[in-house]
Amino acid sequence: MHILCIGNSFSGRYLARHFNSVTVSFVSRDPDLLHRQKLRVAQPDRDRYDGILDCVPPLANGDSIEWYSWPVIRSCLERQGTDLPLVHISSTSVFEGCQAVANHISDLPQCDEATPVKPGLRGARRVALETELRRLWPASWIVRSCGLYGPGRNALTLLTKAAPGFLQAEERVVNRIHVHDLLGICLALMSAYGSSWPTAERLLHACDQNPVRNRELLQFLQDTHGRHLQALSTTRLDPEIPAGTTGNAAGPEPGYQGYLVQSCRAERLAVPLRYGSVLDGLGEPLEDLLTET
Ligand SMILES: NC(=O)c1ccc[n+]([C@@H]2O[C@H](COP(=O)([O-])OP(=O)(O)OC[C@H]3O[C@@H](n4cnc5c(N)ncnc54)[C@H](OP(=O)(O)O)[C@@H]3O)[C@@H](O)[C@H]2O)c1
């Protein structure tokens, strides 16, 4: 299977290096970097592809958005025909405005593919691009990714870079998706492309099944990797939380904040997730988590 990946992205590199049955060719703003990273440079006017994976985010350009993928996609469609599967990776940040607080996790707002979007500033650009792509190419699949993580890009690597701020809101609940599972979903959609999915339903949420609060994630990292991480890290995990305890167990339990991302279509696609929770994904050996492979 030969995939054209638009953007030298974390996802595309993982696809190229971990899915043996797939050849990946890249379009990038920096072809020299592709060469240095030993990634295949696409030749869209000569190659034949079995699918296109678009990883390029929409960028602000005054009042409009900038997105360099469409001319590449259009020329491939013109050359190869309209059956060429196209998957664009969007983001569940289109629900940023749904955030709420609750006493129990199941009382947080639940957002599936049928839920009306409620974006903040960042998410608004995603919504604009989703709408534009629908208009340009209704047959395309849009996959909304939750917090994407994997080897070399995850909560642990952020901690080693002294960037723990993202975990400070302990009550925040976040759905995540391991890059392996995101790509499994994208490949399955490409295979199912010509099937009977109505075009209006070609939108899928890629999300884990058991989102956790930052509080539980931090505790897990402390318990599982804390000792090793402190040797590597410029930022320590909270030294007040000894391994195996719940930190401020005597204090009141913080509540839950955020929204829950779900999919009402994933079951129909029937792609089993390797990592149902970020706690599974970050339970891998430390050396496998710290560097992108
Ligand atoms: N990381 C997350 O938690 C998360 C969550 C939800 C959705 N997403 C989205 O899912 C898609 C795939 O994620 P990913 O992590 O695999 O992608 P990534 O590593 O962030 O790469 C995105 C690619 O888009 C291209 N690009 C063009 N203009 C850019 C700009 N101004 N800033 C950054 N990149 C630009 C770049 O390719 P070239 O430099 O090769 O042109 C870049 O390599 C992206 O659209 C991402 O934003 C990510």
The ligand as an SDF file (V2000), in Angstrom:
LIG
                    3D

 48 52  0  0  0  0  0  0  0  0999 V2000
   -0.6770   16.8120   18.5420 N   0  0  0  0  0  0  0  0  0  0  0  0
   -1.9290   16.7340   18.9430 C   0  0  0  0  0  0  0  0  0  0  0  0
   -2.2170   16.5210   20.1250 O   0  0  0  0  0  0  0  0  0  0  0  0
   -3.0470   16.8650   17.9570 C   0  0  0  0  0  0  0  0  0  0  0  0
   -4.3400   16.7170   18.3820 C   0  0  0  0  0  0  0  0  0  0  0  0
   -5.3540   16.8040   17.4570 C   0  0  0  0  0  0  0  0  0  0  0  0
   -5.0650   17.0580   16.1410 C   0  0  0  0  0  0  0  0  0  0  0  0
   -3.7900   17.2490   15.7490 N   0  0  0  0  0  0  0  0  0  0  0  0
   -3.5510   17.5170   14.3280 C   0  0  0  0  0  0  0  0  0  0  0  0
   -3.4280   16.2950   13.6580 O   0  0  0  0  0  0  0  0  0  0  0  0
   -2.6020   16.4830   12.5100 C   0  0  0  0  0  0  0  0  0  0  0  0
   -1.4960   15.4670   12.5630 C   0  0  0  0  0  0  0  0  0  0  0  0
   -0.7870   15.6520   13.7850 O   0  0  0  0  0  0  0  0  0  0  0  0
    0.7670   15.3930   13.8420 P   0  0  0  0  0  0  0  0  0  0  0  0
    1.1690   15.6420   15.2600 O   0  0  0  0  0  0  0  0  0  0  0  0
    1.0720   14.1260   13.2000 O   0  0  0  0  0  0  0  0  0  0  0  0
    1.2830   16.5720   12.9180 O   0  0  0  0  0  0  0  0  0  0  0  0
    2.5700   17.5030   13.1490 P   0  0  0  0  0  0  0  0  0  0  0  0
    3.7270   16.6820   13.5840 O   0  0  0  0  0  0  0  0  0  0  0  0
    2.1790   18.6570   13.9860 O   0  0  0  0  0  0  0  0  0  0  0  0
    2.8390   17.9670   11.6590 O   0  0  0  0  0  0  0  0  0  0  0  0
    1.9470   18.7690   10.9530 C   0  0  0  0  0  0  0  0  0  0  0  0
    2.6160   19.1170    9.6410 C   0  0  0  0  0  0  0  0  0  0  0  0
    1.8540   20.1180    8.9840 O   0  0  0  0  0  0  0  0  0  0  0  0
    2.7310   20.9650    8.2400 C   0  0  0  0  0  0  0  0  0  0  0  0
    2.5450   22.3930    8.5290 N   0  0  0  0  0  0  0  0  0  0  0  0
    2.2930   23.3300    7.6440 C   0  0  0  0  0  0  0  0  0  0  0  0
    2.2500   24.5170    8.1900 N   0  0  0  0  0  0  0  0  0  0  0  0
    2.4960   24.3480    9.4990 C   0  0  0  0  0  0  0  0  0  0  0  0
    2.6300   25.2300   10.5900 C   0  0  0  0  0  0  0  0  0  0  0  0
    2.5800   26.5540   10.4670 N   0  0  0  0  0  0  0  0  0  0  0  0
    2.8590   24.7210   11.7980 N   0  0  0  0  0  0  0  0  0  0  0  0
    2.9870   23.3920   11.9540 C   0  0  0  0  0  0  0  0  0  0  0  0
    2.9050   22.5220   10.9310 N   0  0  0  0  0  0  0  0  0  0  0  0
    2.6630   23.0010    9.7110 C   0  0  0  0  0  0  0  0  0  0  0  0
    4.1420   20.5890    8.6260 C   0  0  0  0  0  0  0  0  0  0  0  0
    4.6640   19.8630    7.5540 O   0  0  0  0  0  0  0  0  0  0  0  0
    5.8790   20.4230    6.6770 P   0  0  0  0  0  0  0  0  0  0  0  0
    6.7770   21.2030    7.5900 O   0  0  0  0  0  0  0  0  0  0  0  0
    6.4940   19.1540    6.2260 O   0  0  0  0  0  0  0  0  0  0  0  0
    5.3030   21.2230    5.5930 O   0  0  0  0  0  0  0  0  0  0  0  0
    3.9940   19.6950    9.8230 C   0  0  0  0  0  0  0  0  0  0  0  0
    4.9780   18.7000    9.8610 O   0  0  0  0  0  0  0  0  0  0  0  0
   -2.1140   17.9230   12.5590 C   0  0  0  0  0  0  0  0  0  0  0  0
   -2.9470   18.7490   11.7880 O   0  0  0  0  0  0  0  0  0  0  0  0
   -2.2780   18.2650   14.0010 C   0  0  0  0  0  0  0  0  0  0  0  0
   -2.4020   19.6670   14.2040 O   0  0  0  0  0  0  0  0  0  0  0  0
   -2.7730   17.1230   16.6120 C   0  0  0  0  0  0  0  0  0  0  0  0
  1  2  1  0
  2  3  2  0
  2  4  1  0
  4  5  1  0
  4 48  2  0
  5  6  2  0
  6  7  1  0
  7  8  2  0
  8  9  1  0
  8 48  1  0
  9 10  1  0
  9 46  1  0
 10 11  1  0
 11 12  1  0
 11 44  1  0
 12 13  1  0
 13 14  1  0
 14 15  2  0
 14 16  1  0
 14 17  1  0
 17 18  1  0
 18 19  2  0
 18 20  1  0
 18 21  1  0
 21 22  1  0
 22 23  1  0
 23 24  1  0
 23 42  1  0
 24 25  1  0
 25 26  1  0
 25 36  1  0
 26 27  1  0
 26 35  1  0
 27 28  2  0
 28 29  1  0
 29 30  1  0
 29 35  2  0
 30 31  1  0
 30 32  2  0
 32 33  1  0
 33 34  2  0
 34 35  1  0
 36 37  1  0
 36 42  1  0
 37 38  1  0
 38 39  2  0
 38 40  1  0
 38 41  1  0
 42 43  1  0
 44 45  1  0
 44 46  1  0
 46 47  1  0
M  CHG  2   8   1  16  -1
M  END
$$$$
